[in-house]
Each structure stands twice: as C-alpha cells, then as structure tokens.
Amino acid sequence: MKTGGIGRYLVCGIMMVMLLFGLNTLVFADRQGPPPNGGGFEQDDVNNDGKVTKDEFKGPEDLFDKLDANGDGEITKEEAKPKDGGPGDPPPQS
C-alpha cells in the first residue's frame, strides 16, 4: 500500500521553493556595491587627485554633466555623493 503520494509532492515543492528563494537571496544580496560597469568615484579617479575629469569618467557623458554640479569639468567626492539619501547616509534630522 502506497502512502503519502500528494504529501510527498507537496513537501518536495515547498523544499524547491525554499531552495530557490535561498539561492536568489545569495545571488542578489550584494546589489548595493559598486556599479556593474566597474565605475565608482575611486575607480574613476585614475590619478587619485580627489577629482574625476571627463577623460577619467567611465560613465555616459550626460551623467558626467549631471554630476558636475558647478560645471567646472571635474566631479569632486562631494558632487558624487547621492543626493537622495543613498546607502550609508545618516538619516534625516527631524
């Protein structure tokens, strides 16, 4: 006599969902790291002078122009900081 037919499939299904969820969490857990194209201020500042010029910048030109807030042709660390409270920024004071 066979027992547990549907129960066995149910348990296997639940285990597969848990396995896939766990793998998904491991694969996508570090999405707050550097941009996928290898960019980031430290990587782009080739000569380590604390500024990124258009020649050093690895991203799109329109993004450079957006980040260069004062239009001097260089992006400073201050200009490169997220303006929307990105990861690592202190919470807003109330």
Backbone bond lengths (Angstrom), bond angles and torsions (degrees), N, CA, C in turn:
res aa  C-N    CA-C-N  psi(-1)  N-CA   C-N-CA  omega(-1)  CA-C   N-CA-C  phi
1 M - - - 1.437 - - 1.524 109.38 -
2 K 1.349 115.76 129.40 1.463 120.87 179.94 1.524 109.44 -87.47
3 T 1.321 114.28 141.12 1.471 118.66 177.50 1.511 109.55 -132.97
4 G 1.312 115.74 152.82 1.459 121.65 172.54 1.516 115.19 75.93
5 G 1.322 119.60 24.40 1.465 121.95 -178.25 1.520 113.35 -56.34
6 I 1.322 116.99 -60.97 1.461 121.63 -178.87 1.521 110.60 -70.04
7 G 1.299 116.77 -39.50 1.467 120.61 179.13 1.515 112.15 -60.37
8 R 1.321 116.63 -39.55 1.467 120.53 179.55 1.534 110.12 -63.82
9 Y 1.342 116.70 -43.38 1.466 120.26 178.65 1.526 111.16 -65.70
10 L 1.313 115.58 -37.83 1.460 120.01 178.99 1.523 110.84 -64.24
11 V 1.317 116.74 -45.61 1.465 121.25 178.59 1.527 110.34 -62.42
12 C 1.336 117.15 -44.23 1.469 120.50 178.47 1.527 110.99 -62.11
13 G 1.315 116.66 -41.42 1.463 120.33 178.60 1.522 111.99 -62.91
14 I 1.315 116.37 -44.36 1.467 120.65 178.77 1.522 110.30 -63.18
15 M 1.327 116.45 -41.88 1.467 119.68 179.07 1.523 111.28 -64.60
16 M 1.312 118.66 -37.88 1.473 121.69 178.28 1.524 110.74 -65.19
17 V 1.319 117.27 -43.25 1.463 120.89 177.79 1.524 110.35 -61.06
18 M 1.325 116.49 -43.92 1.467 120.11 179.76 1.528 110.79 -64.24
19 L 1.318 117.63 -40.09 1.453 122.01 179.04 1.520 110.58 -64.45
20 L 1.331 116.90 -47.32 1.460 120.23 179.58 1.526 111.62 -63.69
21 F 1.323 117.66 -39.67 1.463 120.72 178.10 1.522 110.22 -64.06
22 G 1.334 116.93 -41.90 1.458 120.75 179.10 1.517 112.19 -63.83
23 L 1.331 117.49 -42.84 1.464 120.98 177.98 1.517 111.14 -65.26
24 N 1.322 116.32 -41.55 1.464 120.79 177.91 1.527 110.63 -59.77
25 T 1.315 117.12 -41.75 1.459 121.51 179.99 1.527 110.48 -64.63
26 L 1.319 117.53 -41.58 1.462 120.97 179.45 1.521 111.99 -66.11
27 V 1.319 116.64 -41.90 1.459 120.75 -176.26 1.521 111.63 -70.01
28 F 1.320 118.14 -40.84 1.456 121.70 -173.47 1.529 113.82 -102.22
29 A 1.324 118.52 10.31 1.463 121.44 -175.60 1.517 112.46 -68.79
30 D 1.316 119.14 -29.01 1.467 121.78 -173.86 1.520 111.65 -103.51
31 R 1.292 119.05 44.51 1.460 121.77 -178.23 1.529 113.49 -83.89
32 Q 1.343 118.14 2.17 1.461 119.59 178.42 1.517 111.13 -100.23
33 G 1.326 118.08 10.88 1.453 122.60 179.39 1.520 110.76 -77.03
34 P 1.325 116.74 -160.15 1.457 120.66 -179.16 1.520 112.08 -63.99
35 P 1.308 117.61 158.65 1.458 120.62 179.11 1.530 110.82 -57.43
36 P 1.344 117.94 151.29 1.451 121.19 -175.27 1.522 114.09 -62.01
37 N 1.343 118.94 -23.76 1.458 120.19 -179.05 1.524 112.38 -84.23
38 G 1.330 117.89 9.99 1.455 121.00 178.16 1.511 113.43 82.14
39 G 1.318 117.64 8.57 1.458 121.42 -177.83 1.506 111.88 -77.44
40 G 1.277 116.03 -162.35 1.448 122.51 -175.48 1.518 108.08 119.02
41 F 1.315 116.82 152.65 1.461 120.69 -172.09 1.523 112.23 -57.27
42 E 1.329 117.73 -51.13 1.457 120.73 -176.50 1.530 112.00 -62.60
43 Q 1.332 117.38 -37.63 1.457 120.32 179.79 1.531 111.28 -71.04
44 D 1.328 116.87 -36.29 1.461 120.38 -178.54 1.531 112.51 -78.31
45 D 1.316 118.52 -27.63 1.470 121.54 -179.41 1.535 108.76 -77.83
46 V 1.311 115.61 77.50 1.458 122.54 -172.14 1.533 112.07 -60.23
47 N 1.342 117.75 -42.77 1.466 120.03 -176.46 1.536 113.00 -91.91
48 N 1.330 116.51 6.91 1.481 122.49 176.13 1.524 113.73 53.70
49 D 1.337 116.45 40.15 1.465 119.40 177.58 1.528 112.93 -96.42
50 G 1.337 117.33 5.81 1.461 121.16 179.13 1.513 113.76 82.73
51 K 1.341 116.98 8.94 1.462 122.29 178.88 1.526 108.47 -139.45
52 V 1.324 115.62 149.51 1.467 120.99 176.82 1.518 107.57 -116.27
53 T 1.347 116.06 121.29 1.458 121.31 177.40 1.521 109.81 -91.55
54 K 1.344 116.68 171.83 1.466 119.90 178.29 1.525 110.96 -61.03
55 D 1.323 116.83 -34.17 1.467 120.25 179.30 1.531 111.42 -66.28
56 E 1.322 117.07 -34.69 1.461 121.53 -179.14 1.524 112.25 -81.71
57 F 1.323 117.39 -28.75 1.466 122.94 -172.33 1.521 110.86 -66.80
58 K 1.344 116.78 129.08 1.467 122.03 -177.82 1.526 113.40 -96.22
59 G 1.321 117.01 -7.11 1.459 120.42 -177.91 1.513 112.31 -90.40
60 P 1.333 116.70 -175.73 1.467 121.05 178.99 1.529 111.97 -67.40
61 E 1.311 115.78 148.33 1.468 121.40 -176.17 1.530 112.25 -60.74
62 D 1.335 117.37 -38.43 1.460 119.05 -179.66 1.530 111.47 -65.72
63 L 1.333 117.33 -30.38 1.469 120.22 175.71 1.524 110.14 -70.24
64 F 1.329 117.14 -39.81 1.461 120.19 176.67 1.526 109.66 -57.85
65 D 1.330 116.23 -47.93 1.471 120.36 -179.26 1.523 111.54 -61.41
66 K 1.320 117.17 -35.60 1.466 120.86 178.86 1.525 110.65 -69.18
67 L 1.350 117.02 -41.60 1.463 120.58 -178.59 1.522 112.29 -73.40
68 D 1.319 117.67 -30.16 1.467 121.82 179.70 1.531 108.89 -77.09
69 A 1.325 114.91 78.62 1.473 121.39 -170.82 1.523 113.14 -59.73
70 N 1.332 118.22 -38.29 1.467 119.57 -176.52 1.526 112.66 -94.47
71 G 1.334 118.03 -0.55 1.458 122.03 174.30 1.518 115.06 70.31
72 D 1.333 117.84 23.61 1.472 119.80 -177.57 1.532 113.13 -89.41
73 G 1.353 117.56 4.21 1.451 120.80 178.07 1.515 114.04 85.52
74 E 1.328 117.17 7.34 1.459 122.12 178.89 1.521 109.01 -138.36
75 I 1.329 116.00 144.32 1.464 121.26 175.39 1.512 107.35 -105.81
76 T 1.320 116.64 123.87 1.465 121.43 176.03 1.527 108.91 -91.98
77 K 1.327 116.08 168.56 1.472 119.34 177.10 1.524 110.40 -59.15
78 E 1.319 116.97 -38.84 1.464 120.94 -179.92 1.528 110.76 -62.72
79 E 1.332 116.81 -42.54 1.468 120.29 178.82 1.525 111.46 -68.26
80 A 1.337 117.32 -29.43 1.461 121.24 -177.09 1.523 113.14 -80.60
81 K 1.328 117.74 -13.89 1.467 120.49 -179.13 1.526 110.33 -65.11
82 P 1.347 117.03 142.63 1.470 119.70 176.95 1.531 110.74 -60.35
83 K 1.301 115.39 137.33 1.469 120.55 -179.62 1.522 112.47 -91.53
84 D 1.337 116.22 -8.08 1.461 120.14 -174.59 1.516 113.15 -108.82
85 G 1.318 117.55 25.69 1.458 119.46 179.23 1.506 112.43 69.95
86 G 1.319 116.82 54.75 1.455 122.05 -179.72 1.512 112.59 -68.21
87 P 1.321 116.92 179.85 1.460 120.97 -179.18 1.530 111.50 -57.84
88 G 1.288 116.91 136.01 1.463 121.58 179.00 1.513 114.39 92.15
89 D 1.336 117.04 -13.10 1.459 119.56 177.57 1.522 109.91 -76.93
90 P 1.339 117.13 144.07 1.465 118.27 177.40 1.519 110.90 -65.95
91 P 1.325 117.33 152.57 1.473 119.30 178.76 1.522 110.34 -66.90
92 P 1.340 117.14 150.60 1.458 119.82 -179.98 1.528 111.55 -63.18
93 Q 1.330 115.08 143.47 1.457 121.48 178.57 1.532 109.41 -81.66
94 S 1.338 117.79 138.11 1.466 119.97 -179.51 1.514 110.70 -113.77
